[in-house]
Amino acid sequence: MDDQLPEPLRTVEHELTTLLRRGRTVSWGLVKEVHPHLEPNSYSLLLWLRRSGSTRLTDLSSRLGVGKGTLSRQIRGLEALGLVRREPDPLDRRAAQLSLTEEGQRRFDAARGTRLDELEQALDDWPTEDLAEFARLLRRFNESWTPERG
């Protein structure tokens, strides 16, 4: 089967696998910097909460492609660690708004700063046009690829 795949597709698969493996390693280290008891997949959740300021669980679930039950469990863990707070939604009292606590934001920003410094170093000698094109292609890929969840 592998021999029948076009070379560009095999290369994309290889490079994507390498990127994902490195990403997991980096995320694992970073979440441990935020808090030693965090799960590795908490990084993307914290990043979205940091960017949004405040968001509803259903919106976050949709944005991350994670089931509400799974996300709710993760949020409860982050609340217990003092990193996330849940407050009533002023527009719908049945819903809750989620946001980082001051401590959660401080810890996340410190860990993220390390990651951004490393990323900046890795891309430092890339021409601006190449970096913009790389970002554009990554966005296009992420918007078009929705792997089946098993």
C-alpha positions as CSV (number, residue, x, y, z in Angstrom):
1,M,0.0,0.0,0.0
2,D,2.7,2.5,0.9
3,D,4.4,2.1,-2.5
4,Q,1.1,3.1,-4.2
5,L,0.8,6.4,-2.3
6,P,2.0,9.5,-4.1
7,E,5.4,10.7,-2.7
8,P,4.0,14.1,-1.6
9,L,1.3,12.4,0.5
10,R,3.9,10.1,2.2
11,T,6.1,13.1,2.9
12,V,3.2,15.1,4.4
13,E,2.3,12.1,6.6
14,H,5.9,11.7,7.8
15,E,6.4,15.4,8.5
16,L,3.0,15.7,10.2
17,T,3.8,12.6,12.4
18,T,7.1,14.2,13.4
19,L,5.4,17.6,14.1
20,L,2.7,15.9,16.2
21,R,5.3,13.9,18.2
22,R,7.3,17.0,18.9
23,G,4.2,19.0,19.7
24,R,3.1,16.4,22.3
25,T,6.6,16.4,23.9
26,V,6.6,20.2,24.1
27,S,3.0,20.4,25.4
28,W,3.7,17.8,28.0
29,G,6.7,19.8,29.3
30,L,4.8,23.1,29.2
31,V,1.7,21.9,31.1
32,K,4.0,20.6,33.8
33,E,5.5,24.1,34.0
34,V,2.0,25.5,34.5
35,H,1.1,22.9,37.1
36,P,2.7,19.5,37.9
37,H,-0.7,17.8,38.0
38,L,-2.0,18.9,34.6
39,E,-2.9,16.5,31.8
40,P,-0.9,17.0,28.6
41,N,-3.9,17.9,26.5
42,S,-4.7,20.8,28.8
43,Y,-2.4,23.2,26.9
44,S,-4.8,23.8,24.0
45,L,-7.7,24.3,26.5
46,L,-5.7,26.8,28.5
47,L,-4.6,28.6,25.3
48,W,-8.2,29.0,24.1
49,L,-9.3,30.3,27.5
50,R,-6.4,32.8,27.5
51,R,-7.3,34.0,24.0
52,S,-11.0,34.3,24.6
53,G,-10.9,35.8,28.1
54,S,-14.2,34.2,28.9
55,T,-16.2,31.6,27.0
56,R,-19.1,29.2,27.5
57,L,-18.4,25.4,27.8
58,T,-20.5,24.7,24.7
59,D,-18.6,27.2,22.6
60,L,-15.3,25.9,23.9
61,S,-16.4,22.3,23.2
62,S,-17.3,23.2,19.6
63,R,-14.1,25.2,19.1
64,L,-11.8,22.4,20.3
65,G,-13.8,19.5,18.9
66,V,-14.1,17.8,22.3
67,G,-17.2,16.4,23.8
68,K,-18.9,18.4,26.5
69,G,-18.6,15.6,29.0
70,T,-14.8,15.2,28.5
71,L,-14.3,19.0,28.5
72,S,-16.4,19.3,31.7
73,R,-14.2,16.8,33.4
74,Q,-11.1,18.6,32.3
75,I,-12.5,22.0,33.5
76,R,-13.4,20.5,36.9
77,G,-9.7,19.4,37.2
78,L,-8.5,22.9,36.3
79,E,-10.9,24.5,38.7
80,A,-9.6,22.2,41.5
81,L,-6.1,23.3,40.8
82,G,-7.1,27.0,41.0
83,L,-6.3,27.7,37.3
84,V,-9.9,28.1,35.9
85,R,-13.0,29.7,37.3
86,R,-16.6,29.1,36.3
87,E,-19.1,31.9,36.7
88,P,-22.8,32.2,35.8
89,D,-23.4,33.6,32.3
90,P,-25.1,37.0,32.7
91,L,-27.1,36.3,29.5
92,D,-28.2,32.8,30.4
93,R,-28.2,31.8,34.1
94,R,-28.3,28.1,33.1
95,A,-24.9,28.4,31.4
96,A,-21.5,29.2,32.8
97,Q,-18.7,31.4,31.6
98,L,-15.2,29.9,31.9
99,S,-12.0,31.9,32.3
100,L,-8.5,31.6,33.6
101,T,-8.0,32.7,37.2
102,E,-5.2,35.3,37.8
103,E,-3.0,32.5,38.9
104,G,-3.9,30.4,35.9
105,Q,-3.1,33.3,33.6
106,R,0.2,34.0,35.3
107,R,1.3,30.4,35.1
108,F,0.2,29.9,31.6
109,D,1.8,33.1,30.3
110,A,5.1,32.1,31.9
111,A,5.1,28.7,30.3
112,R,3.9,30.0,27.0
113,G,6.6,32.6,27.0
114,T,9.2,29.8,26.9
115,R,7.4,28.1,24.1
116,L,7.1,31.3,22.0
117,D,10.8,32.0,22.6
118,E,11.8,28.6,21.3
119,L,9.4,28.9,18.3
120,E,10.8,32.4,17.5
121,Q,14.3,31.0,17.6
122,A,13.4,28.1,15.3
123,L,11.8,30.5,12.7
124,D,14.3,33.4,13.2
125,D,16.1,33.0,9.9
126,W,12.9,32.5,7.9
127,P,12.0,35.3,5.5
128,T,8.7,37.0,6.5
129,E,7.0,35.8,3.3
130,D,7.9,32.2,4.1
131,L,6.6,32.5,7.6
132,A,3.3,34.1,6.4
133,E,2.9,31.3,3.8
134,F,3.6,28.6,6.4
135,A,1.0,30.1,8.7
136,R,-1.5,30.3,5.8
137,L,-0.9,26.7,4.8
138,L,-1.2,25.4,8.4
139,R,-4.5,27.3,8.8
140,R,-5.8,25.9,5.5
141,F,-4.8,22.4,6.6
142,N,-6.3,22.7,10.0
143,E,-9.6,24.1,8.6
144,S,-9.9,21.3,6.0
145,W,-8.7,18.2,8.0
146,T,-11.1,16.8,10.5
147,P,-9.9,13.3,11.3
148,E,-12.5,10.7,12.4
149,R,-12.6,10.1,16.1
150,G,-12.9,6.5,17.2
